[in-house]
Amino acid sequence: MKFPVPPKLFFRSVGVGILAAIALGALAFAAAPFFDAVAVYIAPAIFVAPVIGAVIPSRLVYWLIPDGGAAAGMLLILFSAVLFWSIFFGAIYFVWAASKRRRAIPETNSR
């Protein structure tokens, strides 16, 4: 028996993913003096940045950062890292909450 995914669970997963990604980023920047945690945090941006770079128009980037250059690249990298970690943590929460919900609903065998 399949249960439809309630929108509340989906949006809660999105929120949990964003909060967890920002918290991980803050933790990475706080741990930067001890080891290269920021590099570990932004490493997955390699997978997302080419997609985001193709989707976001360059006019928007130059509107946000008129000088462009390294600051615009860093904005793209940070946005890509936050997007990756948001999807990662949101998906983990979604699977956990959906399985918890499935276990709470008793199955009935209808014949």
C-alpha positions as CSV (number, residue, x, y, z in Angstrom):
1,M,0.0,0.0,0.0
2,K,1.5,3.4,-1.0
3,F,0.8,6.5,0.9
4,P,1.1,9.9,-0.8
5,V,3.8,12.2,0.5
6,P,2.2,15.1,2.4
7,P,3.3,18.5,1.4
8,K,4.0,19.3,5.0
9,L,6.7,16.6,5.1
10,F,8.3,17.8,1.9
11,F,8.5,21.5,3.0
12,R,9.7,20.5,6.5
13,S,12.5,18.4,4.8
14,V,13.4,21.5,2.7
15,G,13.6,23.6,5.9
16,V,15.6,21.0,7.8
17,G,18.0,20.7,4.9
18,I,18.6,24.4,4.6
19,L,19.1,24.8,8.4
20,A,21.4,21.9,8.6
21,A,23.5,23.1,5.6
22,I,23.8,26.6,7.1
23,A,24.7,25.1,10.5
24,L,27.3,22.8,8.9
25,G,28.8,25.8,7.1
26,A,29.0,27.8,10.3
27,L,30.6,24.9,12.0
28,A,33.1,24.5,9.1
29,F,34.1,28.2,9.3
30,A,34.4,28.0,13.1
31,A,36.7,24.9,12.8
32,A,38.8,26.5,10.1
33,P,41.7,27.4,12.5
34,F,42.1,23.7,13.4
35,F,41.9,22.0,10.0
36,D,40.7,22.8,6.5
37,A,37.0,22.3,7.2
38,V,35.9,25.0,4.8
39,A,37.5,23.1,1.9
40,V,35.6,20.0,3.0
41,Y,32.4,22.0,3.1
42,I,32.8,23.5,-0.3
43,A,34.2,20.4,-2.0
44,P,30.9,19.1,-3.3
45,A,30.4,22.5,-5.1
46,I,32.4,20.9,-7.9
47,F,29.4,18.8,-8.8
48,V,26.8,21.6,-8.6
49,A,28.6,24.7,-9.8
50,P,28.6,23.8,-13.5
51,V,24.9,23.3,-13.4
52,I,24.2,26.4,-11.4
53,G,26.6,28.4,-13.6
54,A,24.7,27.4,-16.7
55,V,21.3,28.2,-15.2
56,I,22.1,31.5,-13.5
57,P,22.4,34.4,-16.0
58,S,25.7,36.3,-15.7
59,R,23.7,39.5,-15.5
60,L,22.4,38.5,-12.1
61,V,25.8,37.8,-10.8
62,Y,27.1,41.1,-12.0
63,W,24.1,42.8,-10.5
64,L,24.9,41.3,-7.1
65,I,28.6,41.8,-7.4
66,P,29.4,44.5,-9.9
67,D,33.2,43.9,-9.9
68,G,32.7,40.2,-10.7
69,G,36.0,38.3,-10.5
70,A,36.9,36.2,-7.4
71,A,34.0,37.5,-5.3
72,A,31.5,36.4,-7.9
73,G,33.2,33.0,-8.1
74,M,33.1,32.6,-4.4
75,L,29.4,33.5,-4.3
76,L,28.8,30.8,-6.9
77,I,30.9,28.3,-4.9
78,L,29.2,29.0,-1.6
79,F,25.7,28.9,-3.1
80,S,26.5,25.6,-4.8
81,A,27.8,24.2,-1.5
82,V,24.8,25.3,0.4
83,L,22.5,23.9,-2.3
84,F,24.3,20.5,-2.3
85,W,24.3,20.2,1.5
86,S,20.6,21.3,1.7
87,I,19.6,18.6,-0.8
88,F,21.8,16.0,1.1
89,F,20.4,16.7,4.6
90,G,16.9,17.3,3.3
91,A,16.8,14.0,1.5
92,I,18.1,12.2,4.6
93,Y,15.5,13.8,6.8
94,F,12.8,13.0,4.2
95,V,13.7,9.3,4.0
96,W,13.9,9.1,7.8
97,A,10.6,10.9,8.4
98,A,8.8,8.9,5.6
99,S,10.0,5.6,7.0
100,K,9.0,6.6,10.5
101,R,5.6,7.6,9.2
102,R,5.3,4.3,7.3
103,R,6.1,2.3,10.5
104,A,3.5,4.3,12.5
105,I,0.7,3.4,10.1
106,P,-0.5,-0.2,10.5
107,E,-0.8,-2.2,7.3
108,T,-4.1,-3.9,6.6
109,N,-4.5,-6.8,4.3
110,S,-7.6,-6.3,2.3
111,R,-8.8,-9.2,0.2
